[in-house]
Amino acid sequence: MNNIPQTLIVDDEHLNRILLSRSLQSFNISYSETTDGQEAIAWIKQSTEKKLIVLLDLNMPVMDGYEFLFYLESNPEEFSDKHIEIIIVSAASQNSFDELCNLAGITLKTAAYLEKPVSKNRLQEALLLATNNFNSVL
């Protein structure tokens, strides 16, 4: 899985970041971590990476996953030099995620939705799907 781009874990729970980072390490994927959407936006803006996968939790303090998605969608000019693929990693169901996005007017497409706890196989599948999305754009 060496062709997987830089991955950013965005989750306020330390244990969740440990579990995700261990899987990424086992796949030999370069990654960074932030604890909320605001930190993630700052990290993405300063990053020189052109392709990025974000593993995004939804329920976080400061700026949650929905606010993060809304910010990305509302400010495309700030990220025009980057291709960002989002993989949702949440304890919430995908149906409730879809409903809340619809209510908030968020139309940004995500590469995958993984309910916690995330199996290593499902994470690997989602990462490959996101990577295929990069390749299909080129």
C-alpha positions in Angstrom: 0.0 0.0 0.0 2.9 2.3 -0.6 1.0 4.4 -3.2 -1.4 5.7 -0.5 -1.0 9.5 -0.1 -0.3 11.3 3.2 -3.1 10.6 5.6 -4.4 12.9 8.3 -6.2 11.5 11.4 -8.7 14.0 12.8 -10.1 12.7 16.1 -10.3 14.1 19.6 -10.1 10.6 21.3 -6.6 9.5 22.0 -7.4 5.8 21.8 -9.1 6.2 18.4 -6.0 8.0 17.1 -3.8 5.2 18.5 -5.9 2.5 16.8 -5.9 4.2 13.5 -2.3 5.1 13.6 -1.3 1.5 14.3 -3.2 0.3 11.2 -1.7 3.0 9.1 1.8 2.1 10.4 1.1 -1.6 9.5 0.2 -0.5 6.0 3.4 1.6 5.8 1.4 4.8 5.3 2.7 8.2 6.2 0.3 10.1 8.5 -0.2 13.0 10.9 -2.7 13.6 13.7 -4.9 16.5 14.8 -7.6 16.6 17.5 -10.3 18.7 15.9 -11.4 20.2 12.6 -9.8 23.6 13.3 -6.4 22.0 13.8 -7.0 19.9 10.7 -7.7 23.0 8.5 -4.6 24.7 9.8 -2.5 21.5 9.1 -3.9 21.2 5.6 -3.2 24.8 4.8 0.4 24.6 5.8 1.0 21.2 4.3 2.9 20.9 1.0 1.0 17.7 0.2 -1.0 17.9 -3.0 -2.9 14.7 -2.3 -4.3 14.0 1.1 -6.7 11.5 2.7 -8.5 12.7 5.9 -9.8 10.2 8.4 -12.5 12.3 10.0 -14.3 11.8 13.2 -17.6 13.7 13.4 -18.1 14.4 17.1 -15.3 16.6 18.4 -15.0 19.8 20.4 -13.9 23.2 18.9 -14.8 22.3 15.3 -16.6 19.0 14.7 -16.5 17.0 11.5 -19.6 18.6 10.1 -18.2 22.1 10.6 -14.9 20.9 9.0 -16.8 19.5 5.9 -18.8 22.7 5.7 -15.6 24.8 5.9 -13.9 22.8 3.1 -17.0 23.1 0.9 -17.5 26.8 1.6 -13.9 27.8 1.0 -12.7 25.9 -2.0 -10.2 28.6 -3.0 -8.2 28.0 0.1 -7.6 24.4 -1.0 -7.5 24.7 -4.7 -4.0 23.4 -4.9 -4.9 20.1 -3.1 -7.0 17.0 -3.8 -8.5 16.0 -0.5 -10.4 12.7 0.0 -12.5 12.3 3.1 -13.1 9.1 4.9 -15.6 9.5 7.8 -14.8 7.4 10.9 -17.6 7.7 13.3 -19.7 5.9 15.9 -22.8 7.6 14.3 -24.7 5.7 11.7 -24.3 6.7 8.0 -28.0 7.4 7.8 -27.8 10.0 10.6 -24.7 11.5 8.9 -26.5 11.8 5.6 -29.5 13.4 7.3 -27.4 16.0 9.2 -25.4 16.8 6.1 -28.6 17.4 4.2 -30.0 19.6 6.9 -26.7 21.6 7.0 -26.6 21.9 3.3 -23.3 19.9 3.0 -23.0 18.3 -0.4 -19.3 17.5 -0.3 -18.8 13.8 -1.3 -16.9 11.5 1.0 -14.8 8.5 -0.3 -16.1 6.2 2.4 -18.0 6.0 5.7 -16.7 3.7 8.4 -18.5 3.1 11.6 -16.5 2.6 14.8 -15.0 0.3 15.7 -13.2 0.1 12.4 -11.7 -3.2 11.3 -8.3 -3.1 9.7 -9.7 -4.7 6.5 -12.5 -2.0 6.1 -9.9 0.7 6.7 -7.6 -0.8 4.0 -10.6 -1.0 1.6 -11.5 2.7 2.2 -7.9 3.8 1.8 -7.7 2.0 -1.6 -11.0 3.5 -2.7 -9.8 7.0 -1.8 -6.6 6.4 -3.6 -8.5 5.2 -6.7 -10.4 8.5 -6.6 -7.1 10.4 -6.9 -6.1 8.2 -9.9 -9.5 8.7 -11.6 -9.1 12.5 -11.5 -5.7 12.5 -13.2 
